[in-house]
Amino acid sequence: MALPMLADFAIRMAGGLAGWLLATPWRVVPPAFFRTHCQVMLGLLALAAMVLGRGLPAYVLPATIAAAVLAFLASVAWGLGLPRLGIPLTAAIALIAAALLVWASSGPSAEVWALGAAGRLASAALLGATSTAMLLGHHYLTAPAMSIDPLRRFVRGIAVALAVRAALAAWGLDLAFLRLALPIGTEAHAGLFLAIRWGMGLLGPAIATVLAWKTVAIRSTQSATGILYAELALVLFGELCSMILSGSPGAIY
């Protein structure tokens, strides 16, 4: 049985945030950024735990609750300036989220399972990179002397995650229409949802990433943050459309 859509989305985003937090240089970025990130992850994982219903394997809910507890402990650790404790706690959250997403991708064949798992993990990476970059942009308002390298790293990460996500979405379409004939959710409006998903969810963020990169290059952090705000909205909308379209195990668009 698959995860409920809201829980699936929340775990994707929490896992992505945890993964990208590990890529954030703690010697450069203020501890408050890490604490805030962990608090966001705590809220997402608590939401996922609340909407998990019956019929799931016995370990799914405890694993989600455990990840939420770890997020709380990580927020305390980062708030106290203890990276040696915060890093392993954050890594554990990322691993639990990844394991849940891989489990939720189970399908009728190894290829379908692999596609679903890769798609969910790429979705988590894209959501996490975009959210992390946007939140980091705000910290330049209070720490204007902070190095621009972390923000540049995350914008580059968005580009890579977006490219992987688009490639997997194209592979999903190939499986759906040419080989495995996987059904598409809301088939009566599949064409409209596909157009929105690719236009607003992939092409729009690609353009925004180029603009963000150019503004980061001239250290216009306020402009970059505004662009990343808009990009996050497009990514969220695109991933929602993708989840609506993915109406069968392993299907991802």
C-alpha positions as CSV (number, residue, x, y, z in Angstrom):
1,M,0.0,0.0,0.0
2,A,1.4,3.4,-1.0
3,L,1.8,6.3,1.3
4,P,-1.0,8.9,1.5
5,M,-0.2,11.7,-0.9
6,L,0.3,14.3,1.9
7,A,2.6,12.0,3.8
8,D,4.5,11.2,0.7
9,F,5.0,14.9,-0.1
10,A,6.0,15.8,3.5
11,I,8.6,12.9,3.7
12,R,10.0,13.9,0.3
13,M,10.5,17.5,1.4
14,A,11.8,16.6,4.9
15,G,14.3,14.1,3.4
16,G,15.4,16.7,0.8
17,L,15.9,19.3,3.4
18,A,18.0,16.9,5.6
19,G,20.1,15.9,2.7
20,W,20.9,19.4,1.6
21,L,21.5,20.5,5.2
22,L,24.4,18.0,5.2
23,A,25.9,19.8,2.2
24,T,25.7,23.2,4.0
25,P,29.1,24.3,5.4
26,W,28.4,24.8,9.1
27,R,31.6,26.8,9.5
28,V,30.3,29.5,7.2
29,V,26.5,29.5,7.6
30,P,25.1,30.7,11.0
31,P,23.8,28.0,13.4
32,A,20.3,29.6,13.3
33,F,19.9,28.4,9.7
34,F,20.5,24.8,10.7
35,R,18.1,25.1,13.7
36,T,15.4,26.6,11.5
37,H,15.8,23.9,8.9
38,C,15.4,21.1,11.5
39,Q,12.3,22.8,12.9
40,V,10.8,22.8,9.4
41,M,11.7,19.1,9.1
42,L,10.1,18.4,12.4
43,G,6.8,20.0,11.3
44,L,6.8,18.1,8.0
45,L,7.5,14.7,9.6
46,A,4.9,15.4,12.3
47,L,2.4,16.1,9.6
48,A,3.3,12.9,7.8
49,A,2.9,10.9,11.0
50,M,-0.6,12.4,11.6
51,V,-2.0,11.4,8.2
52,L,-0.5,7.9,8.0
53,G,-3.5,5.5,8.1
54,R,-4.1,1.9,8.7
55,G,-3.1,-0.9,6.3
56,L,0.6,0.2,6.2
57,P,3.4,-2.0,7.4
58,A,4.0,-1.8,11.2
59,Y,7.3,-0.1,10.8
60,V,6.2,2.9,8.7
61,L,4.6,5.0,11.4
62,P,7.3,4.3,14.1
63,A,10.0,5.2,11.5
64,T,8.3,8.5,10.7
65,I,7.8,9.3,14.4
66,A,11.5,8.4,15.0
67,A,12.5,10.8,12.3
68,A,10.4,13.6,13.8
69,V,12.1,13.0,17.2
70,L,15.5,13.1,15.6
71,A,14.6,16.4,13.9
72,F,13.7,17.8,17.3
73,L,17.0,16.6,18.8
74,A,18.9,18.0,15.8
75,S,17.3,21.4,16.2
76,V,18.4,21.4,19.8
77,A,21.9,20.3,18.8
78,W,22.3,22.9,16.1
79,G,20.8,25.6,18.3
80,L,23.5,24.8,20.9
81,G,26.2,25.0,18.3
82,L,27.0,21.2,18.4
83,P,27.7,20.2,14.8
84,R,29.3,16.9,15.9
85,L,25.9,15.9,17.3
86,G,23.7,17.7,14.7
87,I,25.4,16.2,11.6
88,P,24.7,12.5,12.5
89,L,21.2,13.3,13.7
90,T,20.5,15.0,10.4
91,A,22.1,12.2,8.4
92,A,19.8,9.7,10.2
93,I,16.7,11.7,9.2
94,A,17.8,11.7,5.6
95,L,18.4,7.9,5.6
96,I,15.0,7.2,7.2
97,A,13.2,9.4,4.7
98,A,15.1,7.8,1.8
99,A,14.2,4.3,3.1
100,L,10.5,5.2,3.4
101,L,10.5,6.7,-0.1
102,V,12.1,3.6,-1.6
103,W,9.6,1.4,0.1
104,A,6.7,3.5,-1.1
105,S,7.9,3.0,-4.7
106,S,7.4,-0.7,-4.8
107,G,6.0,-1.9,-8.1
108,P,5.2,-5.0,-10.3
109,S,8.8,-5.2,-11.6
110,A,12.3,-4.2,-10.6
111,E,12.4,-1.6,-13.4
112,V,9.2,0.1,-12.3
113,W,10.3,0.0,-8.6
114,A,13.7,1.5,-9.6
115,L,11.9,4.3,-11.6
116,G,9.6,5.1,-8.8
117,A,12.3,5.2,-6.2
118,A,14.6,7.3,-8.3
119,G,11.8,9.6,-9.1
120,R,10.9,10.1,-5.5
121,L,14.5,10.6,-4.4
122,A,15.0,13.1,-7.3
123,S,11.8,14.9,-6.3
124,A,13.1,15.1,-2.7
125,A,16.5,16.5,-3.9
126,L,14.8,19.1,-6.0
127,L,12.4,20.2,-3.3
128,G,15.2,20.2,-0.7
129,A,17.6,22.2,-2.9
130,T,15.1,24.8,-3.9
131,S,13.8,25.3,-0.3
132,T,17.3,25.4,1.2
133,A,18.5,28.0,-1.4
134,M,15.5,30.1,-0.7
135,L,15.8,30.0,3.1
136,L,19.6,30.6,2.8
137,G,18.9,33.7,0.8
138,H,17.1,35.2,3.8
139,H,20.2,34.8,6.0
140,Y,22.1,37.2,3.8
141,L,19.8,40.0,5.1
142,T,21.1,39.5,8.6
143,A,24.6,38.3,7.6
144,P,25.5,40.3,4.5
145,A,29.2,39.5,4.9
146,M,28.6,35.8,4.6
147,S,30.4,34.1,1.7
148,I,28.3,33.7,-1.5
149,D,29.7,30.2,-2.1
150,P,27.0,28.3,-0.2
151,L,24.2,30.0,-2.2
152,R,26.1,29.4,-5.4
153,R,26.4,25.7,-4.4
154,F,22.7,25.3,-3.9
155,V,21.7,27.0,-7.1
156,R,24.0,24.6,-8.9
157,G,22.4,21.8,-6.9
158,I,19.0,22.9,-8.1
159,A,20.1,22.7,-11.7
160,V,21.5,19.2,-11.3
161,A,18.4,18.0,-9.4
162,L,16.1,19.6,-12.0
163,A,18.0,17.9,-14.9
164,V,17.8,14.5,-13.2
165,R,14.1,15.0,-12.4
166,A,13.3,16.0,-16.0
167,A,15.2,13.0,-17.3
168,L,13.3,10.6,-15.0
169,A,10.0,12.2,-15.9
170,A,10.8,11.6,-19.6
171,W,11.7,8.0,-18.8
172,G,8.4,7.7,-17.0
173,L,6.5,8.9,-20.1
174,D,8.3,6.4,-22.2
175,L,7.3,3.6,-19.9
176,A,3.7,4.8,-19.7
177,F,3.1,5.2,-23.4
178,L,5.5,3.0,-25.2
179,R,6.4,-0.1,-23.2
180,L,4.6,-0.8,-19.9
181,A,1.4,1.1,-20.5
182,L,1.2,2.4,-16.9
183,P,-2.0,4.2,-16.3
184,I,-2.0,8.0,-15.7
185,G,-4.0,9.4,-12.8
186,T,-7.0,11.7,-13.8
187,E,-6.7,10.3,-17.4
188,A,-9.6,12.5,-18.6
189,H,-7.4,15.6,-18.0
190,A,-4.0,13.9,-18.4
191,G,-2.9,16.1,-21.3
192,L,-3.7,19.3,-19.3
193,F,-1.9,18.1,-16.2
194,L,1.1,17.0,-18.3
195,A,1.4,20.4,-19.9
196,I,1.2,22.1,-16.6
197,R,3.7,19.7,-15.0
198,W,6.3,20.2,-17.8
199,G,5.6,23.9,-18.4
200,M,5.3,25.2,-14.8
201,G,7.0,22.3,-13.0
202,L,10.2,21.9,-15.1
203,L,10.6,24.6,-17.8
204,G,9.6,27.4,-15.4
205,P,12.1,26.4,-12.7
206,A,14.8,25.9,-15.3
207,I,14.4,29.5,-16.4
208,A,14.3,30.7,-12.8
209,T,17.5,28.7,-12.1
210,V,19.3,30.5,-14.9
211,L,18.1,33.9,-13.5
212,A,19.1,33.0,-10.0
213,W,22.5,32.0,-11.1
214,K,23.1,35.3,-12.9
215,T,22.0,37.3,-9.8
216,V,24.2,35.2,-7.5
217,A,27.1,35.8,-9.8
218,I,26.8,39.6,-9.2
219,R,26.0,39.0,-5.4
220,S,22.5,40.4,-5.7
221,T,21.2,38.2,-2.9
222,Q,17.9,40.0,-2.5
223,S,17.1,39.5,-6.1
224,A,18.2,35.9,-6.0
225,T,16.0,35.2,-3.0
226,G,12.9,36.7,-4.8
227,I,13.6,34.5,-7.8
228,L,14.0,31.5,-5.6
229,Y,10.7,32.2,-3.9
230,A,9.0,32.1,-7.3
231,E,11.0,29.0,-8.3
232,L,9.9,27.2,-5.1
233,A,6.3,27.9,-5.9
234,L,6.7,26.5,-9.4
235,V,8.5,23.4,-8.1
236,L,5.8,22.8,-5.5
237,F,3.1,23.1,-8.1
238,G,4.9,20.9,-10.6
239,E,5.6,18.1,-8.0
240,L,1.9,18.2,-7.0
241,C,0.8,17.7,-10.6
242,S,3.4,14.9,-10.9
243,M,1.9,13.1,-7.8
244,I,-1.6,13.5,-9.2
245,L,-0.6,12.1,-12.5
246,S,1.3,9.2,-10.9
247,G,-1.8,7.0,-10.6
248,S,-0.1,3.6,-10.4
249,P,3.0,2.0,-8.6
250,G,6.2,3.1,-10.2
251,A,4.5,5.7,-12.5
252,I,6.2,9.1,-12.3
253,Y,5.9,12.1,-14.6
